């Protein structure tokens, strides 16, 4: 390949085959990274036995990846400015793939946690770089379609992760959850190396070590607090207090340091915050991450813990929501630029609210169709939200700031997701306890709904098996009530978001910017 080959002068004038091949290559990288956020979840019990680890210890396989990726994400903009976008992309894919191999061959908990740390560090750049490249290789009028393609990889990866992970673990063993990345990474590496043009590094940004250190410590402390807070009973634990204090102090230092440094000299370019559409987009992607991703985390655990679904079956009945997302993104990608983005977002949030209303009527007597259809509807709503929101956020952002902008955008989405999941899991535990106590109060002779024989055996402790069975059923009912409460909360938050859409200013139909990213053969 001729690295210095010039692009066509017209905007988006590169041969379609180049644009298609670049899109396929970067989507392979995106899906690979997005899958790894959830694919290992179902394999944890198998890892626990193989690595001789406790349940508390084996969760570090997940936590280490999340924390490392969160810390490394803000670094993407500076790395691309210093070493060039293509070089960072290639290094990230290579490092992520090799780290996946190290995960698969790990013989101890320490080894796999260190390998997952490397996975998170190298994988952090994949999603924001994929978004940035897709925006660059497509003219402005096709940004909606480009974000639809990118969104499918980002959204469907976490949905398919548990299903694929369950199948690989059951059919082979847990190590294949990581080995599956090798062929995908190799194809992505080949495509990006061959079809993306090498652009010299701009080197406009100086590395702000203090800014990076304080922001990294703040993000790491936040992720640790959210991941381990529920397990530690939140602020009843000294660890949670330490994490909260470290978070507050380091973030305050970061804000003060950033405010005192001129633009281009700080680790975070605060000029991004002067773009109203981008700032509004950050607000909404935080809310989307908190509401929609948290809801996605509830259903699999509900199916497995309350209804006895195997992990693979739970993944199969929740996977169709990804099809809804895919169909919606393909449709809405063609509407962006022709329809008011705010109208598309209202439709998306309204459809999402409808699915949450259906979920708020769940009970312990659900059929598989009762699970599939609300999931599909929610997937459609998510597709209608994700694409126009991404298009609106970056429509007025300067191309030179896109790489850093996409990195911060991904970081805010992940933080919102972490906060949302921590919130619903905490409420789930506490509401289960409250509902259990309330239900137990009704297990009396005065309740005509309970059989006399059962009450006699329970009250006299004649049949301990009956007592255990009754308590188990009360716990199941209480847990179901708690899940329904979570769905109601997400429904209320979704409805509250809709009036805020007035904050978004629809971008004007600006002329397409020149695109010089794809190489000619």
PyMOL commands that set and color helices and strands:
alter all, ss='L'
color gray80, all
select helices_A, chain A and resi 16-36+41-50+55-58+60-73+76-83+85-104+109-137+140-171+176-195+209-229+234-236+238-260+270-274+276-307+311-335+341-359+368-394+399-440+452-459+464-503
alter helices_A, ss='H'
color red, helices_A
deselect
rebuild
show_as cartoon
